[in-house]
Amino acid sequence: MTRRLLLSHLSLMLFVLLALEVPFGVFYARSELSRFSHAAQQGAMTLAEVCEDKMEHGLAADLPGLARAYGRRTGSRVLVADRRGIVLTDTAARARAGRDVSAEPGVPAALRGRPAVGTGSDPSAGGAVLFVAVPGGSDAAVACVVRTTYLLRPLTSKVHATWLVLAAAGLGVLAAVSVIGFALARSVTRPLQALERATAQLAEGRLTDPPAADRGPPELRRLAVSFTRTATRLQHLLQAQQAFASEASHQLKTPLTSLRLRLENFEPHLAPCARDSLDQALGELERLSRMVQGLLALARLENSAIRPEAVDLQAVVADRAAIWAAFADEQDVGLVVSGAAAVRVWAVPGALEQIVDNLLSNALRVSPPGTVITLATVAPEEAGRTPAMAELHVTDQGPGMTEAERQRAFDRFWRAADADHDGTGLGLPMVRHLTRAGGGEVTLEAAPGGGLDAVVLLRPAGNRAHREHGPADVVPASRPTPAR
């Protein structure tokens, strides 16, 4: 932002300088040429009057000396011709008298009694020249013509020097504006940078360096005060939520455990016809316990600052599949692991294990005996996604879900209308939260041939998007028994 503000100041000042200096330089060059032309014309007219007077008194022999004296004094080439355009004298080194110049620039107009001023190129003189031709006498009786020629090099050098002075002045102004603009830009952006750092700290869960409220413009000072007040309140709220989650995790376990023990103590004293009701009550109590654990785990995840780290996806998948293999054998369901040999991805510590556990638990709940659950990993270069993402597919051969059900499956406490299991509806929300904490995403898709394909997209460890995060405390969630 400092660079943008400085560039805007310099661009505006450059525009102002160009709008002022360029017209001034052009006007100066034209005015200098006009002044020089006017002075040359006045001098030529004076010389023409003297030459006319000499010729009227029969002193034409004085013309060469008069022309040389005028040429030395003014630094010009002087040519004097009679009324027919025949050269009487010419101060040029190799010029000769007696030649006809009636057709040369400026002379025809002077022979008709009208002064002529113009510019041209004269190789013999060494470049661009200004010529002035004036008649010596009236229109009816032009006794002679005087033409003076001046090199424009001195005038051009003077104009160029003026342009250089203007350019140097402009650069000096731009340098001064740069220093002043940089100081002003820093005075504005420094408080904004402090707010940016404070926002990043707040996003990490701890505001250790609040922005100063005594620097920068008044508007930014008031913004810093409001931000600090808001951040402090948010920190208090987060701390209160964390304290609640911590206390509730202890306070709720005891009454639930006591209630379970009391219900189990009733079992010897109940009639056989009431035992089914007792079993249902115990099942609901178990489901309530899992739901409480799931809610507390989500609360700890959402209230904690977590930082992803590189994890070997294939190793985690193989390890969890080995642990779940015994349970899958009991249900006569096969587990197949396939895919890339080594894929390192970003994930919150312990999150990838919970993701696989939740997805496998859900798949086993709906998989009929004799079917297979496939865990397939896909390397980023094989997935062909933009940006490059690693993939984990957990595919079952169960009844699957409709499009509407797949859209709602990640809502908390949502369960399919025809669900015949005692899930809490918190497993998939936890999977999504853990996946997004590592910069990934999870979706549910219809599997080919029926069933459900849970697709987990994870950022490859080569991506530096998460390496710039500062250190953060990681609070692992307790692992509930997951369910859709």
N, C-alpha and C positions, 0 to 999 in steps of 0.2 A: 504493500500500500504506500509506503514511503516513496518507492520508485515512481509509482503512478502519480502521486501528488507532485513530486518534483518535475516529472516530465510535463505535467499539465501546466505548471508555472512557467517552465522554460518554453514550451510551445506558444503559450500566450505572449510571453515577452518577445520571442523571436518574431511572431506575427506583427507585434507593435513596432519593433525595430525595423523590420522590412517595410512596413507601411509608412514609416517616417523617413528612413535613410535613403531608400531607393528613389522616391520622388525628389528628395532634396539633392541627391547626387546627380540625377538627370537634369534637374533645374539648374544646378550649379554649372554643369558642363555646357548647357545651352546658353546660359547667361555669359559665361566666359567667352564662348565663341562669338556671341553677339557683340560683347564689348570690344573684343579684339578686332572684329570686322569693322565696327564703327570707327575705332581709332585709326585703323589702316585706311579707311575711306577718307576720313578727314585729312590725314597726312598726305594722301595722294592728291586730293583736291587742292591743297595748298601748293604742292609741288607743281601741279598742272598750271596753276595761275602764274607761278614764277616762270615756268617754261614758256608759256604764252607771251608773257611780257618780254622775255629775252628774244623770242623770234620776231616780235613786232619791232624791236629796236635793232634788228640785224645782228644779234649776238648769239646766233645759233652755235657758235664754236664753244660757248660756255656750258652748253648742255651736258657734255660728257663729265666734266668736273662736278657739275651740280648733281648729276645722277649718282656718281660714285660717293660723294659726300653724304647724300641722303641714304644711300644703301648701307654705308658703314654705320651710320647713326641708328638706323632702324633694323638692321640685319635682314634686309630684303633685297630682292633682285629688282632692278628698275629698268623699264623699257620705255623709250620715248619714240613715238612715230608721228609722221606728219599727217595732214588731212587725207592722204590717199592710203595710209596704212603702211608706208615705207619706213623702215627703222632708221631713226636718226642716231640713236645711241642705245646700247644695251650693256648692263654691268655684268652679264654672264661671262665667264672666262672664255668660252669658245664662240660666243655670239659675234656675228658680223653685221655691220651696218649695210643698209641698202636692200635688205630682203623684204618681201611683202608679208605682213602679218595681219592683213585685213580680215582673214578668215579664222584666226586663232581665237580661243575663248575670251570673251569680254570685249574684244576690239571692235567688232561690228556694231555693238550697241553704243560704245563710246563715240564712234565716228558719226552716229546719228544724234549725238548730244545727250545720251542717257548713261549714267553711271551703271556699272555692272560689278556685282560681287558674287563669288562662287568658290567652290572647293573642287579639287581634282587631284590627279596623281601625276607627278612629274619625276620620271626616273632619273633625269639628269640632276634634279635638285636633291634626290635622295628620299622620296616618299610623298606623303600627302601634303598638299599645299593649299593656301588660300590666296586667291588672286583678286585684285581690285583694279578695274579699268575705269578711268574718268576722262571726260573731254576737257581740253584746254580751250575754252571759248564758249560762245552761245550756240544754239541749234543751227542758226543760219550760217555761222562762220566759225567752224571748228578748226582752230589753228594747229592743234596737235592732240595726241592721245598719250596719256601716261598710264602705264600698267605696272603695278607693284605686286610681287609674288613673295609670300611668306611661307616658310616651313611650319607645319603644324605640330612638329615633334615637341617643341618646348611646351606648347599649350596642352598637348596630350599628356605629357609627363606631369604637368601640374594637376591636371584632372585626375590622373591615376593616383598621384600622391594623396589627393583629397579623398578618393575612394578608399585608399589604404587607411587613412586616418579614421574614416567612418567605420570601416570594418574593425579596426582596433578598438574604437570606442564601443562598438556593438559587442565585441567579445568581452570587453571589460564589464559592460553592463550585465551580460549573461553570466559571467563569473560571479559578480556580486549577487545577482538574483539566485544563482545556484546555492550559494552559501546561505542566503536568507531563507530561500525556499526549503532547503534541507533542514534548517533549524525549525522552521514552522511545521514542516511535515513530521519531524521527529516529535515535536511537542504534541501533535495530534495522535500519531500512531503509537507512541510509547504507552499511553494508557490503554489503547486498544490491545496491544500485545500483552500487557499485564492481565487484561480481561480474558484474552485467549488462553493464557497459561492457567488462570484460575478456573476457566471452564473445563480445560482438560483435566485438571486435578479433581474437580467436582465429578467429572465423568468416571474417574478412577475410584471414586468413593471417599476421598479425603481432600478437604480444602486446607492446605497447609500454608499457602502464601496468598492471602486475599489481596485484591488490587488496592493500591493506595488511593485514597479519596481526596488528596490535596495536590494532585498533579493534573495538568491538562486543562482544556476548556471547561467552563462551568457545567455544560451539558454532560460531558464525560465524567466529571466528578459526581454529579447526581446519579448517573448510571452506575458508577462503581459502588456508591453507597447502597443503591437498590439491589444490585447484584449480591453484595456481601450479605445484606439482610435476608434476601431470598435463599442464598446458599446456606446460611446458618440455620434457617428454619428447616430447609430440606435435610440437612445433616441431623438435626434433632429428630425429625420424623423418621428418618432411616434408622437412627439409633434406637428409637422407641420400637420400631417394627422388629429390629433384630433382637432387642431385649424380649419383646413379646414372643417371638419364635423360639428363643432359647428357653424362656420360662414355661411356655405352653408345652414344649416337648417333654418337660419333666412333670408338669402338673397334670397333664392329661393321661400320661401312661399309668400312673398309680390308680386313679379311679377305674379306668378301663380294665386293668388287671384284676382289681378287687371285684368288679362286677362279674368278670369271667369266672373267678374262683367261686363266688357265691352261686352263680348259675350251675356250675359243675357240682357243687355240694348238694344241690337240690335233686340231682339225678337218682340217688338211692331211695329217695322218699317219694318219687313220682310213680304214678301208675303207668303201665306200658303204653297205654293210649296217648299219654302226654309227652312221651319221649321225643316224638317227631317235632313237636312244637319247641321243645328245649333245644334240639339240634338246630332248628331254624334260627332260634334266638342266638345261639352261639355263633352260627354262621354270619348273621348280621352284625354281631359284635366284632367278629374277626374282620369283616369288611370295613366297619367303622374304624377299627384300629389302623388298617392299611390306608384308609382315606386320610386319617389324621397325619400319619407318617408322610404320605405323599404331599399334603398341603404344607407341612412344615419343611419338607425338602425343597419344594418350589419356593417357599418364602426365603429360605436361606440362600438359594441360588440367585434370586432376584435382588436380594439386599446385599449381595457380596460383590466386591470388585474381583474379577477373575481375569487371568491372563493366559492365552493359549500357549501351548508349547508343541514342539515337533513330536509326533507319535508314529510308530510303525503300524500302519493300518492292518496289514496282512497278519502280523504277529498277534495283535489283539483279537482279530476275528478267529484265528486258529485256536487261541487259548480259550476264548469263551465258548466256541463250538465244542471243544473237548470237555468243558465243564458241564454243558447242557446235554451231552451225548447220552448219559445214563437216563435222564428224565425222558428224552426223546425215545429211547429204547422201550421204556415202560409203556409208552403210548403207541408203540409200533410205528414210529415216524422216523424216517431217515434224515440225516444232516449231511449235506454235501458242501464242501468249501472249495472254491475255484477262483481263479483270477491271477492278477499280477503277483510276482514273487516278492517284491519289496516296494511299498508305496508309503512315503512319509508325508503326513498331513498335519495341519494345525488343529489342535483340540485342547479343551480345558482338561487339566489333569484329572483322570478318573472318569471323564465324561464319555469317552468312546466305549468303555466297558459297559457303562449304564445304558448307552444307546443300543448296543448289541443285545444286552440282556432284555431290555424292554421289547425290542422288536422280535426277538426269538420267543419270548414268553407269549406275546400276542399271537405269533404264528402257530405255536404249539397248541394254544387254546382252541384254534379253529381248524386245525389240520386233522382230517379223518385218518384212521389207522391205514397203514399201507401206502401213505403218500410220502413225499420228500420235500424238505425245506432246503432251499439253496441259498448259500451266502457267497456272493460273487463280488470281487473287487475289480475295479477298472482303473488303470493308470490314466493320468490327465491327457497324455498324448494319444491314448487310445479312445478316450471318451469323445474327443473332438468338440468340446464345448468352448465357448468364448464368453468370459475368460476361462482359462484352463482350470478344470476342477476334477478331483478324484471322485470316484463313485463307489458306493457300497449298496448292493442290492440284496434285500432279504425277501425271497420269493416263496410263497406257500401255495398249496393246491387246495385251499379251503373254498368256502362259498363266495368269497370276494365281497366287494361293496359296490353300490351304485355310485354314479358321479356325484349326486347330492350328498351321499353318506361320506364319500372321500373328502368333500369340501368341509364337512363339519367334524371330521374325526379328530381334529386337533383342538376342538373346544373343550374346555374343562368340564368334567362330569358328564360329557355326552356319551351315550351308549346307543348302539343300534337297537331299534324296536324289537327285533327278533333275537337279541343276545340271550344266550342260555347259560352264561357264566357269571361269576360274582365279581367282575372287574369294577374298578372305581372310576374309570374315565379320566385318570390323571397320567397314565403311562405315556401316551403320545404327546400331550402338552409338554411333559418333561423332556421327551426326545427332541422336540422342536426347540425348546429353550436351550438345551445343552448344545445342539448343533449350531444354532445361531451365535452362541457365545464364542464359538471358534471361527466365526465368519462364514459358516456354511448354511445349507438349507436342506429341508427334508420334505418329500412329497410322497403321496400314495398314488399308484397307477395300477390299472388292470393288468394282471399277468396274462401272457399268452396261454390259451387253453383253460382259463379260469383261475381263480385265486387272486391274490393281491401281491403287488410288487412295491415294497417300501424302498424308495430311492433316497439315499443320504449323499448329498453333495458336500465335499470337504475341500478346503483350500490346500494345495500342495505345499509342502514345507519350503520349497524354493521361493515361494511368494513372500516378499518382505513386508507385506502390508501390516503384519502384527508384530514385527520385531521392534518397532519404534515405541511400543507401549512401555511405560515405566513399570517398576515392580509393583505387584499388587498381592493382597492376601487372597488365598484360595480357600473357600469353605466347601468341601465336598458334600454333596447331598447324600443323605441316607438312602439306601436303595429299597424302595417299596416293591411289593409284588405288582408289576405293571399290568395294565389292561387297557383295551381300547375304550 
